């Protein structure tokens, strides 16, 4: 394996880890996020709080995707 192939392979691994790391962080706090939303807190305020504390390593737009995917679609 050449040096450039190694670097490219490592970049791909990092990208995959980053994708799952964000999802993992969201799912870790899913119940709390859902409860906060149900109590009237806005998604951006929740994201800002989690992001500032270092617990949410995704951008706001991805955070809202996770809300739609894992919280809103869960409701009947």
N, C-alpha and C positions, 0 to 999 in steps of 0.2 A: 504494500500500500504506500502510495506516495504521500508526501507531506500535505499537498493540497487536498488529496482525497481524505486524509485524516481530519484536516480542519473542517472540510465540508460535512463529514460524517458527525463530528462533534457539534457543529452548528445545528444540524437536524435534530440530534438528541436533545439539545438545549431547548429548541423550539417546542418539541413534543412535551418535555417536562413542564415548560411554562404554561402550555395549554391545560394540562391536567392539574397543575398547581393552583391555578385560579379557580377552576371548577371545584377542586377539593376544598379550598378556602370558603367558597360560597356555600357549599353543602354543609360544611362544619357549622355555619351560622344560620342555616336555612330556617329553622324553627324560630329563632330570635328575630330574624329579618321579617318573617311572616307576621309574627306577633306585633312588631313595631309598625308594620304597614297597616295591620288591622286596627291599631290604636291611633291611626291618623298621622303618623310620621311620613314624610315624603321620602321617596327612594333616594333622592340626592342627599338629604340630610343623613340618612342611614349610611350611604356609601362614603360620604365625607368622614363620618365618625370612624368607620372601620378602616378607611384608607389612611387617615392620619395616625391611627394607632398601629399601623403596619399589618393589620389582619386581613386586608383585602387587596391583593396584588394585581387587580384588574382595573382597567379604565371604566369610567361610568357607563359608557355605552354597552360594554360587555356585561356589566353588573345588571343592567336592565334586561338584557337578553336572558340571563340566568333567572331573573324574576319571572319573566314570561314563561320560560321553559319549565322551571322547577316549582313555582308557586302558583301562578295564575292558571296554568293548565291542569293543576292538581285538583282545583276546585270543581265541584259539580255544576 
